[in-house]
Amino acid sequence: MQLGIALRSMGSASRPDLLLACARAAEAAGLDDVWVQDHLAIPPDDAEGSEGRYLDPLTTLAWLAGVTSRIGLGTGVLILPYRSALPTAKAVATVQELSGGRLRLGVGIGWMKSEFRALGVPRSERGRRSDAVLDLLHRGFGAADDVVVEHEQPFLFRPNPARPPIYVGGDGPAAWDRAARFGDGWFPMPRNREALTTGIAELRRRFADAGRGEPEVVTFVSLQDGDARAGRARLDELAGLGVTRAIAGGGRYEDLAGFTRTLDTLVAARDA
């Protein structure tokens, strides 16, 4: 199982010095990746915990690529219908190119009504818009001679590094179908054992029906600070269910010491 940790790219913890220190600490600890969140327009009455401050995820990862050397850089998750297809594909390709192929692209269709309203994007179109971005990502990164056509206009999709892995978020048949069609795996939010077992079985069936190999499963895991034994047991449980990549996250921190408590617990659980 691959192990990562969430960075707080929101609120007061998203200041540059702390982001840098946390990313470098995770890299020094030998973790596989760090992950950032995505919100664009938090209303004033829903800003508790973030104060409405969210850094753009792809811009943040591009910056982190320049101050790290090995660790993977993930979106957990990028909300696809918030952005049009071509600029999104260009930004994804740019981060993948500049990072040396370290991007892990978790994606979702979104849920917050107020954000869709602020963007002027009909929430009812989120599935269709998400599929359009995913379709272009596949055509762009897989294009012969880097030539892609959008709206009857051929153009060169460059830079064109290797496509990053795509992990599709969400629950239920639509998410599993989207993952089997466009993704390398599934990115469910933390769920109970029964729901996760059912979801992984459905995902595997869809991948098999599509003639594809074993899917990856990526999810967040909450760890009790300082309890390496319980952390090890939880990681083993998830691995037994078919989770291939676990991300420690969900807790709030305001300084490096707070982040390090979760990091140390994850490392201890890994090594137990």
C-alpha positions in Angstrom: 0.0 0.0 0.0 1.2 3.5 -0.9 0.9 6.1 1.9 0.3 9.8 1.6 -0.8 12.7 3.8 -3.1 15.7 3.3 -1.7 19.2 3.4 -4.0 22.0 4.5 -4.2 24.3 1.5 -6.9 26.3 3.2 -7.2 28.6 6.2 -4.2 29.9 8.2 -2.3 26.7 7.7 -2.0 27.4 4.0 0.7 30.1 4.4 3.8 29.4 2.2 6.3 28.8 5.0 4.1 26.1 6.6 3.1 24.4 3.3 6.8 24.2 2.4 7.8 22.8 5.8 5.1 20.2 5.8 5.8 19.0 2.2 9.5 18.7 2.9 8.8 16.9 6.2 6.6 14.4 4.4 9.2 13.9 1.7 12.0 13.4 4.3 9.8 10.8 6.1 9.7 8.7 2.9 5.9 9.1 2.2 4.7 8.5 -1.3 2.7 11.6 -1.8 1.0 14.8 -0.4 -2.5 15.9 -1.3 -4.3 19.2 -1.5 -8.0 20.2 -1.6 -10.2 22.2 -4.0 -12.7 24.9 -3.3 -13.2 28.1 -5.3 -16.0 30.1 -3.7 -16.9 29.5 0.0 -19.8 31.6 1.2 -19.4 33.7 4.4 -21.8 31.5 6.4 -19.8 28.3 5.5 -16.3 29.5 6.2 -15.7 28.0 9.6 -12.3 26.2 9.6 -11.0 27.9 6.4 -12.1 31.5 6.6 -12.9 31.1 2.9 -9.2 30.9 2.1 -8.4 28.1 -0.4 -5.3 28.0 -2.6 -5.9 26.8 -6.2 -4.8 23.1 -6.1 -2.9 22.9 -9.4 -1.1 26.1 -8.8 -0.2 25.0 -5.3 1.2 21.7 -6.6 3.2 23.4 -9.3 4.8 25.5 -6.6 5.4 22.4 -4.4 7.0 20.6 -7.4 9.7 23.3 -7.4 10.6 22.9 -3.7 10.5 19.1 -3.5 12.3 16.5 -5.5 10.7 13.1 -5.2 7.3 13.0 -3.4 4.1 12.6 -5.4 1.7 15.5 -5.7 -2.0 14.8 -5.5 -5.4 16.6 -5.9 -7.9 15.2 -3.4 -10.0 16.0 -5.4 -10.0 18.5 -8.3 -13.6 19.5 -9.1 -13.8 19.1 -12.8 -17.0 21.1 -13.7 -15.6 24.2 -12.0 -13.2 24.7 -14.9 -13.5 24.4 -18.7 -11.8 21.4 -20.3 -9.0 22.8 -22.4 -7.4 25.1 -19.7 -7.7 22.3 -17.2 -6.0 19.9 -19.5 -3.2 22.4 -20.1 -2.7 23.0 -16.4 -2.6 19.3 -15.6 -0.1 18.7 -18.4 2.0 21.6 -17.1 2.2 20.4 -13.5 3.0 16.9 -14.7 5.7 18.2 -17.0 7.3 20.5 -14.4 7.1 18.0 -11.6 8.8 15.3 -13.6 5.7 13.1 -13.7 4.8 13.3 -10.0 1.1 14.4 -10.3 -1.7 12.1 -9.0 -5.0 13.4 -10.3 -7.9 12.8 -7.9 -11.1 14.2 -9.5 -14.7 14.7 -8.6 -17.9 16.2 -9.9 -18.6 18.5 -6.9 -21.5 19.0 -4.6 -21.6 22.5 -3.1 -24.6 24.4 -4.6 -23.2 27.8 -3.6 -20.0 27.3 -5.6 -21.8 26.2 -8.7 -24.0 29.3 -8.3 -20.9 31.6 -7.9 -19.4 30.1 -11.0 -22.5 30.4 -13.1 -22.3 26.6 -13.8 -25.6 24.6 -13.7 -25.1 22.0 -11.1 -27.3 19.7 -13.2 -24.6 19.7 -15.8 -21.7 18.6 -13.5 -21.6 15.0 -14.8 -21.5 16.0 -18.4 -19.0 18.7 -17.9 -16.8 16.4 -15.9 -16.9 13.7 -18.6 -15.9 16.4 -21.2 -12.7 17.2 -19.2 -11.8 13.5 -18.7 -12.4 12.8 -22.3 -10.0 15.6 -23.4 -7.4 14.5 -20.9 -7.4 11.0 -22.4 -7.4 12.3 -26.0 -4.7 14.9 -25.3 -2.3 12.7 -23.4 -2.8 9.8 -25.8 -2.7 11.9 -29.0 -0.6 10.7 -32.0 1.8 13.5 -33.0 0.2 15.6 -30.1 -2.6 16.7 -32.4 -6.0 17.1 -30.7 -9.3 18.4 -32.1 -11.7 20.5 -30.0 -14.8 22.2 -31.5 -13.5 21.2 -35.0 -10.2 23.0 -34.4 -7.0 20.9 -34.5 -4.2 22.0 -32.2 -1.0 20.7 -30.7 -1.4 19.4 -27.1 2.0 20.3 -25.8 3.7 19.8 -23.4 2.6 16.2 -23.5 4.2 14.1 -20.8 3.0 10.8 -19.6 -0.6 11.1 -18.4 -0.9 11.2 -14.6 -3.0 8.5 -13.0 -6.6 9.5 -12.6 -8.7 8.5 -9.5 -12.4 9.2 -9.8 -14.2 10.3 -6.6 -17.8 9.8 -5.7 -20.1 7.0 -4.7 -22.6 4.8 -6.5 -23.0 3.5 -10.0 -22.3 6.7 -11.8 -18.9 7.1 -10.0 -18.0 3.5 -10.6 -18.9 3.7 -14.3 -16.9 7.0 -14.7 -13.9 5.4 -13.0 -14.0 2.3 -15.2 -14.4 4.5 -18.3 -11.9 7.3 -17.6 -10.0 6.4 -14.4 -7.1 4.3 -13.2 -9.1 3.8 -10.0 -11.6 5.0 -7.5 -11.3 7.7 -4.8 -14.1 7.3 -2.3 -14.4 9.4 0.8 -13.9 7.4 4.1 -16.7 4.8 4.4 -17.6 2.0 6.7 -16.3 -1.5 5.9 -19.5 -2.8 4.3 -19.9 0.1 2.0 -16.2 0.1 1.0 -16.3 -3.7 0.3 -19.4 -3.3 -1.8 -18.0 -0.4 -3.8 -14.7 -2.1 -4.5 -16.5 -5.2 -5.7 -18.7 -3.2 -8.0 -15.6 -1.3 -9.3 -13.7 -4.5 -10.0 -16.7 -5.9 -11.9 -16.9 -2.8 -14.1 -13.1 -2.9 -14.8 -13.3 -6.6 -15.7 -16.3 -6.0 -18.0 -14.3 -3.2 -19.8 -11.3 -5.6 -20.2 -9.2 -3.6 -17.9 -6.8 -4.7 -15.1 -7.2 -4.4 -11.4 -8.2 -0.9 -10.3 -6.5 1.2 -7.7 -8.5 2.4 -4.7 -7.5 5.6 -2.9 -9.0 6.9 0.3 -8.4 9.1 3.3 -7.8 7.5 6.7 -8.1 9.1 10.1 -5.4 8.1 12.6 -5.3 8.7 16.3 -2.1 10.7 17.0 0.4 8.6 18.8 -1.4 5.3 18.4 0.9 3.4 16.0 -0.7 0.0 16.8 -4.2 1.1 16.0 -2.9 2.9 12.9 -1.2 -0.3 11.7 -4.4 -2.3 12.2 -6.4 0.3 10.2 -4.0 0.3 7.3 -3.9 -3.5 7.3 -7.7 -3.6 7.3 -7.9 -1.2 4.3 -5.3 -3.1 2.4 -7.2 -6.3 3.0 -10.3 -4.7 1.5 -8.5 -3.7 -1.7 -7.3 -0.1 -0.9 -4.0 0.5 -2.7 -3.3 4.1 -1.5 -4.2 5.5 1.9 -3.9 9.2 2.8 -3.7 10.4 6.4 -5.9 13.5 6.7 -9.0 15.1 8.1 -7.3 16.7 11.1 -6.7 20.4 11.5 -3.3 21.8 12.3 -2.0 25.4 12.6 1.7 24.8 12.8 4.4 22.2 11.9 4.1 20.6 15.3 0.5 19.8 14.7 1.2 18.4 11.2 4.1 16.4 12.6 2.0 14.6 15.1 -0.1 13.0 12.3 3.0 12.5 10.2 4.8 10.7 13.0 1.8 8.5 13.7 1.5 7.5 10.0 5.2 6.7 9.8 5.1 4.7 13.0 2.1 2.7 11.7 3.9 2.1 8.4 6.9 0.8 10.2 5.1 -1.2 12.9 
